[in-house]
């Protein structure tokens, strides 16, 4: 059964850091391009970072230099290290394949506020 389970969110002050994790119980995980998305209140879901099966990464301009995506294929897990967080990073963070192929998980809430 396909399952995406995100964790690691929370409340953090501006300038703080968080590390998100996503356990992806999906077939052929090792070769799939994976991504982190976020949905801010009242806005559409947007892609913030992606990683290929080979480990190549790409980022939205708004998070470049602050976020780092990585993966551990042995653990079927994708990570998002977030630093220098800003209030505009607030939202629910989800992982999925880069094409959004699988049923979305519940996500993990990230709130950046003083």
C-alpha positions as CSV (number, residue, x, y, z in Angstrom):
1,X,0.0,0.0,0.0
2,X,1.4,3.4,-1.0
3,X,1.9,5.7,1.9
4,X,3.6,9.0,2.4
5,X,4.2,10.0,6.0
6,X,5.6,13.4,6.8
7,X,7.0,14.6,10.1
8,X,9.2,17.1,11.8
9,X,7.2,20.3,11.5
10,X,6.5,22.7,14.3
11,X,6.6,26.3,15.5
12,X,9.9,28.1,15.1
13,X,11.0,31.7,15.3
14,X,12.3,33.5,12.3
15,X,15.9,32.6,11.6
16,X,15.4,29.1,13.1
17,X,15.8,25.7,11.6
18,X,13.7,22.5,11.1
19,X,14.4,19.1,9.6
20,X,11.4,17.4,7.9
21,X,11.3,13.7,7.1
22,X,9.1,11.8,4.8
23,X,8.9,8.0,4.8
24,X,7.7,6.9,1.4
25,X,6.4,3.4,1.1
26,X,6.3,3.4,-2.7
27,X,7.4,1.0,-5.3
28,X,10.7,1.7,-7.0
29,X,11.5,4.5,-4.5
30,X,15.2,4.3,-5.3
31,X,14.8,5.4,-8.9
32,X,12.0,7.9,-8.4
33,X,12.4,11.7,-8.5
34,X,11.0,12.9,-5.2
35,X,10.0,16.4,-4.1
36,X,8.8,18.5,-1.2
37,X,5.9,20.8,-1.6
38,X,4.2,23.3,0.6
39,X,0.8,24.9,0.8
40,X,0.5,28.3,2.5
41,X,-2.9,29.4,3.9
42,X,-5.1,30.5,1.0
43,X,-2.6,29.6,-1.6
44,X,-2.0,26.7,-4.0
45,X,0.4,23.9,-3.3
46,X,3.9,24.7,-4.7
47,X,7.0,22.6,-5.3
48,X,9.9,23.8,-3.2
49,X,12.6,21.2,-3.7
50,X,13.2,18.1,-5.7
51,X,15.8,15.3,-5.9
52,X,16.4,12.7,-8.6
53,X,17.0,9.1,-8.0
54,X,20.7,9.9,-8.6
55,X,20.8,12.7,-6.1
56,X,20.6,15.8,-8.3
57,X,18.7,18.5,-6.6
58,X,16.7,21.6,-7.6
59,X,15.1,24.3,-5.6
60,X,12.5,27.1,-5.9
61,X,14.1,30.5,-6.0
62,X,12.5,31.4,-2.7
63,X,14.3,28.7,-0.8
64,X,17.6,28.5,-2.6
65,X,20.6,28.7,-0.2
66,X,18.3,28.0,2.8
67,X,16.8,24.6,2.2
68,X,18.5,21.3,1.5
69,X,16.8,18.2,0.2
70,X,18.3,14.8,0.6
71,X,17.3,11.1,0.6
72,X,18.2,7.8,2.2
73,X,17.1,5.1,-0.2
74,X,17.8,2.3,2.3
75,X,15.3,3.9,4.6
76,X,12.8,5.0,1.9
77,X,13.1,8.5,3.4
78,X,13.4,12.0,2.0
79,X,14.5,14.9,4.1
80,X,14.2,18.6,4.0
81,X,16.7,20.6,6.1
82,X,15.3,24.2,6.4
83,X,17.5,27.0,7.8
84,X,17.1,30.8,8.1
85,X,13.3,30.3,8.2
86,X,11.1,33.2,7.3
87,X,7.4,33.8,8.1
88,X,6.6,33.3,4.5
89,X,7.8,29.7,4.8
90,X,4.8,29.0,6.9
91,X,2.5,26.3,5.6
92,X,1.8,22.6,5.4
93,X,4.7,20.6,3.9
94,X,4.1,17.5,1.8
95,X,6.3,15.0,0.0
96,X,5.5,13.1,-3.2
97,X,7.1,12.1,-6.4
98,X,8.1,15.1,-8.5
99,X,5.1,14.4,-10.7
100,X,2.7,14.2,-7.7
101,X,1.8,10.7,-8.7
102,X,0.8,9.3,-5.4
103,X,-2.0,10.0,-2.9
104,X,-1.0,12.9,-0.8
105,X,-0.2,12.3,2.9
106,X,-1.4,14.5,5.7
107,X,1.6,16.7,5.6
108,X,3.4,18.4,8.5
109,X,2.7,21.9,9.6
110,X,5.5,24.5,9.7
111,X,4.8,27.8,11.4
112,X,7.4,30.5,11.5
113,X,6.5,33.2,13.9
114,X,7.9,35.3,16.7
